Amino acid sequence: MVLKKIGNDLSSTDFIHRVTKAVKASLRPGVAEGNEKTVRAEFNAINKKIDSLAAMLAETSAPTALLRQIEKYEAERSELENKLQTLDQQAAQSKVINSLTDNDVRKAIEHNVEAQDTLNRDDLKEFLGRLIESVTLNPTDLTCSLNYRIKLGRGDNLASPRGFEPLYSP
């Protein structure tokens, strides 16, 4: 009876819509467009400073101070480059998350429901334990109320550096 209720709940349109909204709200990275522009401007400014100092190297007889300054700017540029890569990954993740639809969530849920049919008893108990927070059974009319616990990951593994690779073919 409980498994049938879970199947009905997981396939309901309202449930899928709420899960889609929760996934989008939970995984949406906080990409600030202004922040990206500021970091890019700083990156470009440091590149110009490095180029300028490199040009001065050929004209000076004491390059040591210039080389130290170039090394300092190189370290700053490397840090800014890492920030830009992070911002680019967040922008890519944001595009994927914004394109997520109820149909995508429905397919993922259907895949998980189909996969539970192949689970042995212990694995099924573990799966249900991660999915259900509590089951309340009314003994008078034999109805049950299920409270779900759906843990959403933070999205660190959502998009690879190569781009988005869907888990299923459309």
C-alpha positions, 0 to 999 in steps of 0.5 A: 500500500505504501509503495503504491502511494509513493508511486502515485505521489512521485508521478503526480504533476503537482509533486513534479512541479514542486520538485522542479521549483525546489531544484531550481531554487536550490541549485541556482548559483549566485552569478552576479554579472557586474562581478564578472565584468569587474573581475574581467576588467581587473584581469585586463588591467593586470595584463596591460601592466605586465605587458608594460613592465615586460617592455621596460625590461629591455630598456633597463639595466636593473631588471630585478625590481621589474621582475619582482613586480611582474611576478606579483602581477602574475600571481594576481592574474592567476587568481583572477583567472581562477575566479573567471573560470569559476564564474564561467562555470556558474554561468553554464550551470545557470543556463542548464538549471534555467532550462530544467523543465517538469518533463526533465524532472519527471524523466529523472523520477521515472528512471529512479522509480524503475531502478527501484524494481531491480533493488534487493530488499536492503537496497530498497530499504535504504532508498526508501529511507533516503526518500521518506521522512515519515509514514503516518498510518491511520488505523481506522480507515487504513489511509497513510500520509507520507512526508518526503525528504528529498536531498538536493545536491549543491551542484558542484558536480552539475556541469563538467569543465567540458560542458553539460552532458545529459544523463539521458538522450532526449 
